[in-house]
């Protein structure tokens, strides 16, 4: 046995011993008689009500052998180039971590990610002392994560534990939706009227201020129509996990789980075992993750998403998987406002959106809302802070997280300013905005033209309306037929520019990014007023070139000072300075500034007294033009390594003359060779510049290409964008398969090819289709909607050993491609579905999860011969729909999320189902009639999530029940009816304090675990009704005052609370 195998054996052994020890200490550990026998054996865990389970040396050896077999391909392939000493140090660190940190698996909801993160966090200081390299630390975290997953899988096979499906279902229930009245109760039992009144006023201000989208070409070109309702113009876009998604799993968590692999619908469709094909809709990501680092290029829709979330959470109009956040308080913090001042304290958060309302705010209201967790903190634009202030911003964020850990956070940034792991230690999941798919682009074009039609003046003729429709149709055809246009249109900002210019230029469309910006500026600065015959007798007389120079001077000043906005006084000063070199202009700086603000469409007042560009991209374009006109190439190259300058460098190259282009590229290459720390970044930047090259001498082009070749295959996914910017000429340099590549390099190669696009790229991707490594599959999945979806399914995805078995789909356009997956076993469909014809392709599927009008699919689902597990979201529990389940007698697991919150769910009309072993009902008003005599003879697990009320009458009829679980249930009725069900385990989480007496009437069950939600800080909790009971654990999420000392309740009652 070689060294790493010995250490791997020690890792597995230590991990299992640590877990078993924690289980014995747990409140749900076996009763008296359970022990750990020292001297090399973990002994025998016994439970009076379940079969005895041996966990012996033989078990340990089998587990260690299994773990070693899983780790072997990692060590042989992905980490083969890691020095032996570094690999051994990583393995020994894992051994020490499991030995030093004890984690109770029940406290992790049996989530292997949570378990591994607790181990890593608990051992952080000791591991830091080892000083592992980046590769060594990656191996260490991979080992802990893999071993944790296998460990929990092993533990959940013990008969003394709940069936694995129940545990997974309960874990997912924490993400299920809840409506406003439940949210109120989740914060305090008796909400203060003054605070409710203020919150309503704040919500109104949020909606009024943020429910407007300045749609380029519609509102920017019409000052009298400055905004368009964001809620009408918004389209859902997709995101995908970065190569390292913070402290989450390598990709998204499971949300459809069930007994023996059966699926269960909760919120979203994210899955650790199967990457969401084509990416995950942004709304699903928000529902799935409490802390998100959202990265995206300029104009990709990051800020728009935050505004949309703010408006709809305040308006309480979120739907689907986001319904649970209706009534959450949104707090939007654009970091650009704090580029030149201190970051805000919590009590200052409302100054940005509701500053005129702050005086009415009840004392401490913000702090109380944040402490309750009923809020979104939306931090927009890390990249818009000066680079030297980002560490300060990170520390500020860490203080917020420590003070208010229950809040949901979203932080946005351009990728260059925040690497995937920037917030890895703060438990953030890093996701990237994906380019718009073909369907997204066409939806965007339709939305834009609908907005344009709604903004037409009353006197518009039918011919003008028909002409606009014609431009819409022609633009869609042009984008479908021209790959270069399609690439431009995949970015929302550039797509809006294309819509604008197709109308303005009568379909004479620019072909490149630089030409696109140039045409947009000309339209805004000159042609709009000329063609609309708008004249201003008192307006400054400025040529197009003078307007560009004034705005460019201002843009360059902002760039040099690391700002993206400034005060109006400073802006006026900069305009006046620019005018000093224009003696022919007789107007003052104030007058010119006012004119440009009103008429140019490029400047705006985001808040009173401050000014910025309508989009930072225009600032960068104009600053780049100024740099070239001043021949300030030295400053450009000197700052090229700074992320705020990188787009400027690429655009300056597009503005420059051929000899200047050569100069820029040669200086970048030379500087990269002289500065090893910046070599990769500068040489990739030089390659990215080629995208904007109209003319370049062959010698310089070959020089840049030779240095780009040295970076192939790319070592990180983040390098793919720059390489892809070289265009199709980079494709012949890429490896045709990943067989000889480490997983990270193979994944980065896939990303590069997918960003280039086209037939040649698809040929390359087909060579990676059969690669079963997760990182590679992740990249293949996210690229699906960037190509013809049917062709991609046939040539790429159908080859995947992962996709052949399990698919997670969040795009309806992918469903017809299921015909290419004849062996598919598990399907999770998160998008609303109207047509279910594609179910004919699912004859081999055993577990399925659906969203949409799911009741209408029951007859089609009954035809699937192998179906065992079913999860339905948006389900209407009408009598006729419930009766249809009689056709599905082979089901072993069923989850139903009710369509309309508050609608009662009655089991009176639910048919008998002999084989059903697990059931979950969510989002219901009241649950009644569970269970009827003989209805569920094999049922072991029942779960109720986010229901207003559950009536226990009839539970005794399901005498095979082992476990009943509740999450966010408002009221419990007739609880005493389950008393004396001595084999029953009851888990109730997020229980209201006033419901404790109802639960105390449950006597003589196997165990009763209660998690109490937050209540009023000044309320005393009386636990006296639990005195003398056995097998009871009551956990408070905060420190509370008890009317009766916990010690007086007896040994059978364990009370836990956060200090």
N, C-alpha and C positions, 0 to 999 in steps of 0.2 A: 504493500500500500504506500503510495507516494505521499509526500508531506501534506499537500492540500487535502487529500482524501482523509487523512487522520484528523486534520482540523475540522473538516466538514462533518465527520462523525461526532466530534466533540460539540460542534454547534448544535446539531440535531438533538443529542442527548441532553445538553444543558437546557435547551429550549423546552423540551418536553417535561423535564423535572421541574422547571420554573413554573410552567403552566399548571401542572398537577398540584403543586404546592399551593398556588393561588386559589385553585378550585376548592381545595379542602377548607381554606379559610373563608370562602365565600358563604354568604347567607343561604345560598341554594346548594351548598355542599351536602353530601349525604349526612344523615342524622348520626346519633351516637353510635360509635363503633367504627366509623371511618377514620383512617389514620394513614400516615406515611411511615413506612418501615424503613429505617436507616440501614446502612450497610449494603448499598448497591441495588436495592429493589424499591420501586415506588409503592409496592404493597398492593392491597386490594381495596377498591372503593366500593362500598356497599350502600344500597338504598333499600329500605324495607318494602317499598311499593313497586320497585322495578328489579329486573334480574341483576344479580351481582355481576360486576365487571372486573375482570383481571387487567391490571396494567403492570405487567411484569417486565423483567429484563428482556424477555423475548420480544415483547411489544416495542421496547426501546430500540432493540437492534433492528427490527423490521422498519421502524420509522426512520432510523438513521440511514439504513440502506436505501430507503425510498428517497430521502432528501439528497443523499449523495448521487443517486442516479439522475436526479433533476439538475443538480449543480454541475454535473460532468460536462454537458454541452456548453454551459456558460464558460467554464474554465478552458475547455479545449478550443472554443471558437471565439466568442465575443471578447474574452479577456486573455487570449493566448499571448498577446504582445505585452502584457503587464509583467514587469520583472517578478521573479519568483519570490523575492524577499518582500515586495510590496503586496503581492497576493496573500502570502502567509500572514502578513501584518493585518490585512483586512479581515481574514478569517478569524485570527486570534481576537481581534476587536469585537467581532460578532459573538465569539464564545464568551468573552468577558461581559458583554452587554446583557446577554440573556442571564448570565449568572448574577449580575449586580441589580437588575431591575425585575421586579415581580409585578405582573399585571394580571388583574382579575378579568377573565374573559367575559364575564357578565357585564362588567363596566364598559366594555367596548361594543356591546350589542352584536358580538360575534362578527365584527367587521375586521378582516385581517389588516386592512389599511390602518385603522385606528389602533389596533394592537401593535403593529410594527412601529407606528409613529410614537407610541408611548415608550416603547423600548429605546428607539433612537433618541428621543428627547431626554429620557431619563439618564442615558449614558453619554450625553453630548459632551460634558466636560472631560470625562475620562478619555473619550475617543479623540478629542481635540489635542490632548497631550501626546498622542501617538504621531501627530503631524503627517497624516496620510496625504498622498498626492491626490489630485482631482480624480484620476482613474482609480486609485485605491479606495477613495471615499465612495465613488459610484459603485464599486464592487461590494463594499461593506453594506451600503443601504440596499443594494439588490439582494444580497444574501439574507439580511434581516427580513425584507419584504417577502421573499420566496418562502423562507422557513416559516414565517408567521402564517402565510396562507395555507401551507401544508399542515401546520400544527392545528389550526382551527378546524380544518377539514377532518383531521384525525379525531379531535376532541368531540366533534358533533356526531360522530358515529357511535359514541357510547350510548347504550340504551338509557342510562340514568339522566340523559339530557333530553330536552325537547327535540323533536324532529327538526332537521336542519331547515326545512322549508319554513317552519313557524318562526324560527329565529331570524331568518332573512326577511320574512314578511314584516316582522315587528320592527326590524331596523329600518326598512323602507317606509314604514308608516310615519316616521318622524318628518317625512317630506310631503305628506299628503296635504291637500288643500283645505283651508278653513275660511269661513266667511266672517264678516265684520263683527257680528255679535259674539262669535267665539273668540275672536281676537281681543275684544274688550275684556272678556272674562280671563283671558290668558295673562293680562297685565295686572289688573286689580279686580277684586270682586265687586267693589262699589266705586265706579268711576266718578271722579269729581266733575260736577256740572260745568264749573268754570273752565276746567282743562279741556273738556269735550268741546265746549263752545269755541275756545281758542283754536283747537285743532281743526275744527271745521273752517274757521276763517283762514288759517294757514293753507289748508288744502285748496281753498278757492283761489288764493294768491298764486299757488304753484301752478294750478291749471291755467289761470289767466296769463301768467308770464311765460310758461313753457310750452303751452299747446299751440305753438306756431312754428312752422318750418319755413325758413327763408329758402325757398326752392329756386335754385339758380335758373335764370332764364324766364321764370314766371314772376317771382317777387322782386328779385334784385334788379330786373330791368324795368320794373314798374313801381316807382316810389309811392304811388298812391295805393298800391296793393302790396304792402310790405310783408305780409305774412299769409301763410296758408295753413289750415289746421293740420298739425302734425299727425293727429289721430287718423286723418283721412289719407295723408300722403305716405305714411309709414309702411314699409314692407319688411317682413321678417327676413333676416339674413342668417347665414350659418357660421358656426365657429367649429374649431377642432382643437383638441388638446395639443399642446406643444410637445416637443420630444421629451421634456421632463415637466410634468404637470404639478409643480409644487410638491406638497406633501401628500397629494392624492395618489392613487394608483397611476401606472403609466398612462392610462387613459381613463375614460369616465367610468364611475361606479355603476354597478347593476341597480336597476330599478324594477325589473320584472323578474321575480324569483318565486319559486314555489316548491312543493313537495316533490322529491325525486327529480328535480330539474324543471318542474312545472313553472310556468310563468305567472307572475302576479303584477297587476298594474297598480302603480302608486303615482309617482310624479316623474314624468320624463321617461326616457328609454335608455339612459346611459348604462353602459355595461363594461365591466372589466374584461370579460372574455371575448367580446366582439365589438370592435370599434364601430361607432355609428357611421354607417356608409353614407358617403357624401357629406359628412359633417353633421353636427348637432345643431338644431335651430337654437338661436341665441336664447329664446325664452326657456327652453329645456335646460340649458346650462345654468341660467339664473335659478331655476327651481331646484337644481341638483346640488349646487355648491354654495356654501355660506360665504366664502371668500374667493373672489375671482380677480386675477390680473388679466385684463382684457387688452391684448396687443393687436395693433393693426396699422397699416400704412396710412398716409395722409388721404383723407376723403373716403375711408373704408366704412364709416358709419358708426364709429365708437361713441361720439358725443350725442348723435341722434338717438342711439339706443338708450343712453342714460336719461335723456329728456323724455323719451316715450315712456320709460319705466316710471319716472317721477310723476308724469301726468296721470297715468292710468292707475297707479297705486293710490294717489291722492283722490282721484275721482272714483275709486273703487270699481273700476270697470275691467280689471284683469280677468281673463277667462282661462279655461282649461287648467293646465297644471300650475298656472300662476294665480289661480283664484285664492289660494291660501294667503296671499300677500295683499289682498284688498284691505285698505285701511292702514297698511304700514306707512310710516311717516318718511317721505323721501327728503334727504338732505343732500343737495347737489353743491359740490365745492369745486369750481374751476380753478385749478392751481395757477393759471396764468395771472389771476388777480393778485396773487401773493408773490409774484416774481421779485418784487422790490419792497416787500414788507413781511412782517412776521406771519407765520401760519396761524390760523385761528384756534382759539380754545373752544371747547364744546358750547359754552354759553354765547359764543359769537357766530355760531354756524348759520343762524337765520339772517345774518346781516346781508348775505348775498342775494337771497331770493325775497325775503320778507322784511327788509330793513324798516319799512314804514309800519310794520306790525309788531316790532320787537317791544315797543313800549307797553303793549297790552299783554305780553306774555306772562303767565303766572310764574312766580319765582321757582326756579329749579325745574321747569317743565321739560326742557331739552334733556337734562340729565336723567330725569325719571324715565322718559321715553327710551333713551339709549340704554339705560340699565335694564329695562324690561326686554330688550331685544326686538321690539316692535318697530324697527326702523331700517332704512337703507342709508348707508353713507356712501355716496357716489363721488369718487375723487377722480376728476377728469384732467388728464394731460400732464403726466409726470414729465414728459419730454418738453413741456413748455416752461419748466423751471430751469434756471441756469444749472449747468452740470455740477457746479461746486455747491449747490444747495440740495442736491438729491439725497445725500446721506442724512442731512438735517430732516428732510421730508420723511425719510424712512424711520428715523427715530421718533418723529412726531406721530407717525402711523402706529408704531409699536406701542407708544404710550396709550393711544386710543384703544388698541386691541386689548391691552392689559386692563384698562379701566372698564371697557364696555365689550366684553368678549362675545356676548350673545347677538350683537348687531350683525346684519348682513352687509358685507363690504364689496364694492366693485371699484377697482382702480384701473384706469386706462393709460395707455402709453403707446407711442411708436416703438417698434421692436428695438431700434438702435439704442434707445434710452433705458430700456429695461429688458435684460436677458430673461429667459424663461425661469431661471432660478433666483431672480432678484428678491422675491418674497417667499422663498422656499421654506425658510425657518419660521415664517409667520402663518403657516398652514394655508397659503393661497394656492388655488388651482390656476395654472397659467393656460389660457386659451387664446387662440389667434382668430381674428376675423378672416374668413375665407373669401376669396374672390366670388363675385356673384356668378351663379350658374347660368346657363342659357335661359332657363325658365325664369330665374330671378331677374335677369336683364329685361326680358320681355314684360314681366310684371312691372318693373320700374318704368319702362318706357310708357306703358299704359297709364300708370299713376301720374306720371309727369304730364302727359297730354290731357288726362282728365282734369288735372289742376289748371292747366292752361285754358281749357275750355270754360271752366268755372269762373275764370278771371277775365274773360272777354267782356268788353263793354256792351251795354244794352243794344247799341246800334249795329252790332256785328251782323253781317248778312249770312244767309245760309251757305253761300258760296265760300265765304271765309272759313266757316266751320268745316265744310266738306274738305277744303284745302288742308286744314290742320290734320284731319283724319287721314288724308292721303299721305302727308309727310310722316305720320306715325307708321302707317303700313310700309312705306318705302324704307324707313329707317330700320324697322325690324328685319326686312328682307336683306338690307345691306349688311347688317350685323351678322345675320346668319351666313351670308355668303363670303364675307371678308374676315379672315382670321385676325388681321391687324386691328380692325375696328372692334372685333369681339374682345380682344385683349384689353383695349382701352375701356370698353363698356363694362368690363367686369368690376371696375371701381365705381362706386355710386357717384362720386363727384364728377369724374370724367364722363360718366354716362349722362349726367344732367347737362354737361357742356355739349355733348353730342346732340342731345335732344334740342337744346337751345339753337345750336348752329345749323342743324338740319332745317329748322323752321326759318331762321334768319337768313341763311344762304341758299334756301330752296334746294336742299339736298346736295350742295357742293361741300362735301365733308372733308375736313383735314384728315390726314393719314397718320400723323405722329403726335406724340404728347406735346412737344414744343410748339408745333403748328396749331394744336388745339388751344393752348393757352394764349398764344398770340392772337388768334382769331377772336377768342372770348374777350380779351382786353380791348381790341379794336371795337367790337360791338358795344361794349359797355361805355367806353370813353368817347366814342364819336358817333358811330352809325346809328345808335338807338335814337338819339335826339334828332339827327339829320333826317333819318327816314320817317320819323314821326312828325317832322316839321315843327319841332319844339325849339323856340328861340327865347333867349333871355337877354333883354336889352342891357341889363345892368350886370350881366355875368362877365367875369374875367375873360379876356381874349387869350385862349391857350390853344396851341396846336396839339395834335396827338402826341408828338414826340416830347413836348414840354410837360404834358400831363404825366407821361411815363417817367420822365426824369425826376419830377417832383416826388411822385409816389415811390420811385426807386430809391431816391435819397432817404426818404423816411424809412423804407423797408430795410435798407442797409444799416441805418442808425439803430433800428431795433435789434437787428442781428448782432451787431458789434457789442451792444449792451446786454445781450442775452435776454431780450424781452420779446414778448409777443403782443403786448398791449401797453399803453402808457396813458398819462393824463392828457386831456385836450390841450392844456397850456403847452406842454412839451411838444405835442404834435404841431401846434401852430408855430412854435419856435423853429422846428425843423423845416417846415414849409417855407418860412421866411428865409432861412439860410439857403435853401435850394434856389429861391428867387434871386439871390444876390448875383448869381451867374446868368440871369436872364433879364438884362436891362430893358428889353422891349416890353416886358410885362409891367404894367403900371399899377396893378392891384396890390393890396397889402397881403401879408401872410394870412391874416385872419379871414379876409374875403376869399382868397383862393382855397383855404382849408374848408370854409363853409360850402363853397361851390362843389369841391370834390366830395365832401361828405354827402351832399344832397343829390348830386347829379352823376357821380362816377359809378355808383353801385359797388365800389370796391372797399370802401370804408364803412364802418358802422360804430354805433355806440352800444356796446354790450351791456354796460350799466352807466348810470348817470355820471358824467364827468370823465369817462375814459373812452379810448378809441382803439380799435384794432382793424385788421383786414378781415373781410368776410370769410376768408379761409386762409390758413397759414400757408398753403401752397402758393397762393398769389403773392404773398410777402416774399417767399423764397424765390419765385420766378423773377420778380422785380429787383430784388437785392442782387441776384446773380447777374442780371443785365447791367446793373450799375457797376458791379465789380469789373466786368469786362470792359465797360466804357472808360473806367478809370485806369485800366491796365493794372489792377491791383492783384495780379496773379500770385505774387509772393504771399500776400495775406491769405489768399484762398488755399494755397497748398499748405501753408503753415498751420491752418486750423482744420485741415481735411480730416484729421482723426477724431474731431469733436462731433458727436452725433447731430447736433443742431446745424452743422455746416454741410453734412453729407449730401442732402438733397440739393443744396445750393451749388455744391461742386458739380454735380451731374448736370444741373441746369445751366451753369456758367459754360460748361463744355458745349451745350447746345446753342448758346448765344455766340460763342467765339468763332473767329475766322479760322481757316484751316491751319495756319501757322501757329495761332494761339492754342488750338486744340492739341497740336503736337507738343507744344511747350508744357501744357497742363499735364498731359499724360506722362511725359518724360520726367517731369519733376515728381509726380506721384510715385512712379516706379523707383526713381533714385532714392527718394526719402524712405520708401519702404525697405529698400536694401540696406540703408544705413541705420534703421531703427527696428531691430528684431521684434520689439514689443508691438509694433504697429504694422509689420509686414503684411500679414494676411488682410487686415482691414483696408490698407491703402491700395494693395494690388487688386483686391476685389472691387474697390471703388473705381479704380481705373477701368476694370472690365465693365462695370455697370455704366460708365460714361459712354461706351460704344453704342448703347441704345439710342443716344441722341446725336450720333455722328452722321452728318450728311456727306462730309468729305474729309478724308484723312489719308496721309501718305502711307504707303505700304510698309515702310520700315517701322514706323511707330505702331501701326496696327499689329504687325508680326511680333513686335516686342511685348505688347500687352498680352497678346494671345499666348506667347511662350510662358509668360509668368502665370497666366490663368491656368494653363495646362498643369502647372506644378500644384495647383490647388484642386485637381481632379483625381480621384473622386473627392467631393467636399467632405470634410471631417465632421461638420455640424450642419444641421438643417438650416440654421440661421445664415449660412454662407450660400445657400441655394439661390436666393433671390438675386444676388449680385451676379452669380454665374449665369443664371437664366437671362439676365439683361443682355448678355452677349448675343442672344438670339439663336437661331437654328444652327449656326456654325459651331455651337458648343456640343450639339448632340452627337456627332461622330466621335467625340473624345470620351464620351461616357461609357462605362462598362456595360455590356449587354445583359449581364445578370449579376446577382449578388453572391454567387457561390463562393467567391474568394474574398469577399469583403466582410469586415465586421458589420454587425447589425446597424450601427449608427451611420457608417459610411454608405451602406446600401440604402438606408432610409433617406439620407440626404441626396443621394443620386436620384431616387424616385421623385423627390420634391423638385429637383432641378428640371427633370424632364417634364413633369406635369405643368410647371410654370411656363415652360417654352411652348408646350402644346403642339397640336398638329399631328399628322399621320406618322411622321418619323418618330416623334415622342411616344406615340401609342405603340409603335413597334418595340421600342426599348422597354416600356412598362410591361408589355406582355412577357418579356423575359424574366420579370420579377414576380409574376403572378403566383407562381407556385412556392414562393418563399414564405415559410410558415412562421418566421420570427415576428414577434409582435410589433416592434418598431417599424418594420418594413410594411406590414399589413396596415398599420395605422395610416401611413402615407398613401398607400394604394387606395384605401377606403375614402380618404378625404378628397382624392382627385376624381372620384367617380363622376360627379355632376359637371366637371369641367370638360368632359368629352361627350360624344354621343353615348347616351347611357346604355343602350342596348348593345352597341358594338363593344363598349368597355366591359360590360358584364360577360360577354362571350369570350373576348380575347384576354381579359385580365382576371376579373374577380372569380369567375367560375373555376379557375385553376387553383385558387387558394384553399389549402386544407382547413383553414378557419371558416371561410365563407361557405364552403360546401356543407358545413354542419350547422352553422349558426349565423344569422344575419340580424342586424339592428338597423332599421330603416326609419328615417325621419323625413323622407321626400316621397310624395305619392307617385312621382314620375318614375321611380325605380321599381315599383311593384310589378309592372308587366314583365320586367326582366327576370322574374323568379323562374320562368320556364327554363332558364339555363342552370338551375340548381336542383336537379332531380333528387339529390340525397339530403336535402335540407331537413334538419330535425327541429330546430328552434327558430322561431321568427318573432321579432318584436317590432311592431309598427307603431310609431309615435305620432304620425301625422293624421289629421282628420281624413277619413276615407268615405267616399260616397258610393263607389262602384266596387263590388267584391268579386268580379269575374276572375281576378287573378288567383282566387282561392283554389281554382281548379289545378293550379300548378303545385299545390301544397299537399299532395297525397302522402308524402313521407313525413310530414311535420307532426311531431308529438306534442309540442308545447307552443302556444301562440298567445300573443298579447296584442290587443287592438284598441285604437282610439277612434272616436267618431260616433256616428249613429250605430253603435255596436249591436243593439238588439236586432236590427234588420239583418245582421249577418248570421244569426243563430242557425237558420235552416241550412245555409251553405256550410257552416262549420260542422253540422251534424253529419255531413257526407264524408268528412275526413276520417279515414279508417283507423289511423294511429293516434288520434288526438287524446291526450291524457291530462294536459294542463291547460287552463284557459284563464285569461285575464281580460276583462272588458272595462274600458273607461267610458265615461259619458253615457252610462247605461240608464235607460228609463225602466224603473221597476213596476211597470203596469202589470196587471194580472195576466194579460195574454202573453207578455214577454216572459214572465216567470215560468209560465206553463211550458214554454218551449224547451226548457232545460230537460224535460222528460225525454227528449231525443238524444241527450248526451250522457247516457248511462255509464259510459266507460271513463268519465272524468274522475281523476283522483284529487285534483286541486282546482279551486275556483276562487277568483277574486273579482269583485264587482265594485266599481266606483260610480256612485249615483250621479246622474246627469245634472240635476238641479238640487243644490244644497237646501235642506229643509224638507224635502219630500220624504214621507215615511216609507219604511221598508218592512213589509209584512211577509212572514214565512208561511202564512196560512195557505196561500195558493202555490207555494213552491213544491214541486214534485218530489217524491222520495227518490233518493240517489244512493244506491247500495254501496258503490265503490268510493264515494267521496271521503277523503281523509283530511282535507284541509279546506277551510272556507274563510274568506275575509270580505267584510262589507265596509265600505267607506263613504264618507261624504253624505250620510243620510240624516234625515230629521230625527225620527225615532225608529228604533228597531224593535219589532214586536213579533210574538209567535214563534220564537226560536226556543226549542225545536218541537215539531209535532211528533206524536208517538210513531216510531218506526220510520221516521223521515231520513235519518242519517245513521244507520246502524254501524258504520265503520269510521265515523268521524272522530279524529283525534285532536284536531286543532281548530279553534274558532277565534277570529280576530275582528275587532270592531274599531275603526279609526275615524276620528273627526265626525262623530255622530252626536247629535244633540242629546239623545237619551237612549239607553238600552234597558229593556225590561227582561229581568232574569226568569220570569215565569216560563217554565217549560224547559229550561236548561237540563233539568234532571232527566228529560226524555232522551238526551244524547248521552247515554251512560258509558259510551266508550271514550268520552273526552278525556284527554290527558292535560290539555292546556287551553285556557281562555285568556286572550290578551286584549287590552284596551289602550288606546292612545287618543288623547284629546276627546274624551267623552264627557259631555256636560253633566248629565245626571244619571243615576243608577236607581232602578226601581226593583222592589221585591228581591233584594240580594240574598235574603235569608234562605231562599229556595234551593240554593246550591250547597247549603250546609250539609255535612255528613257525606259529601262526595269526596271521600278520603284520598282518592288518587288524583285529584284535580289540582293543578297549579294555576294560580291566577296572577297575571302581571298587569298592573294598571299604571300607566305613565301619563304625566301631565294632568294629574287629578286636581280639581279645585278643592281648596281647604274645606269648604262647606259640604263636600261629598264624603269626607272621611267617616262620619257616623254611619252612612249607608254601607260602606265597605266593612265597617267593624261588625256588622251583623252577620258576616260570613264566618261560620264556625266550622272547625274540624275538617279543613281541607289540607292537602299536602303542604302547600305553601301559598303565601300571599305577599307579593312584592308591590309596593306602592311608591311611585315617584310623584311628589307634590309640586305643582306649579307655583310660581311666585304669587304672593298675595300682598295685602297691605302691610307695610313695614311695622305699623304699630299694633297689629292684631296678635292676640294671644291664641295659640292653637291648643285645643284640648284633645289629648290622646287617651284619656281615661277609658273610653269604650273598648280600647284594645287590651286592657289589662288582663293578664292571665291567659291570653291566646298564645299559640305556638306557631312557629314557622312564619312569622311576620317580619318583614323588613319595610321600614318607612324612610324614604330618602327625601330630604328637602334640598332644593337648589340654592338656598340661601339660609343664613342664620335666622332662626325664629325663636320667639319666646314661648315656652311650653307651660301650659297651666299645671300640668302634672309632670314631675321629674321623670325622665326616661327610665331611670333606675327602678322606679316603683311599678313599672309595667310588667315586670317579670322577665325571666331569661328567654322566653320564647319570642319577645318583641325586641327587635334591633332598630334603633333610630339613628340615622346618619344625616348630617347637615354640613354644608360648606361653612367654614369658619369665616 
